[in-house]
Amino acid sequence: MEHDDDALATLEERIHRTVELVSTLRNERDAAVADAQKLRQELEDLRSQRKQVRVRIEKLLGQMDLLRGS
């Protein structure tokens, strides 16, 4: 009977550790998903800024071409 109690206690402890591990992993996953979303948004913002800079540079180059042509 004592052996059964030890086995049950061991199983119970393993289950508790597994539940804690699953909880920790879920929290880490949620944090990683949030970080990935933030990074995707930052990337999209950088792409937008790059496009705006490209347009401004093209305008400036066009104006320089006009000055050279005069």
N, C-alpha and C positions, 0 to 999 in steps of 0.2 A: 504494500500500500504506500509506503514511504517512497519507493522508487517511482510509483505512478505520480505522486505529488511533485517529486523533483522533475520528472519529465514534463508534467503539465506546467510547472513554474518556468522551466526552460523554454517551452513552446510559447508561453505567454510573453516572456521577455523578448523572444525573437520577433513575435508579432508586433510588440510595442516599438521595437527598434525599426522594423520594416515600415510601420506607419509613420514614424518620425522621418525616416529617410525619404519616403514618398512625398511627404509634406514639404521637406526641404527641397527636393528636386522640382516639385511643382512651383514653388516660390522662385527658384532659380530660373526655371523655364519662363515664367511670367516676366521676370526682370529682363531676360534675354530678348523676349519678344518685344517688350517696350523699348529696349535699347535699339533693336533692329528697326523699329518703326521710326524712332527719332533719327537714326542715321539715314534712313530712306528719305525723310523729309529734308534733312540737311543736304543730302545729295541733290535732291530736286531743286532746292533753293540755289545751290551752287551752279547747277546747270542753267537755271534761269538768269542768274547774274552773268554767267559767261556769255549767254546769248545777247544780253543787253550790252555788254562790253563790246562784243563783236560788231553789233549794229552801230554803236557809237564810233568805233574805229573805222568802219567802212565809210561812215559819213565824213569823218575827218579826212580820210584818204581821198574821198571824192572832192572835198573842198580844196585839198592841196593840188589835185589834178587841175582843177579850175584855175587856181592861181598860176600854175606853170603854163597853162595854155594862154593866159592873157598877155 
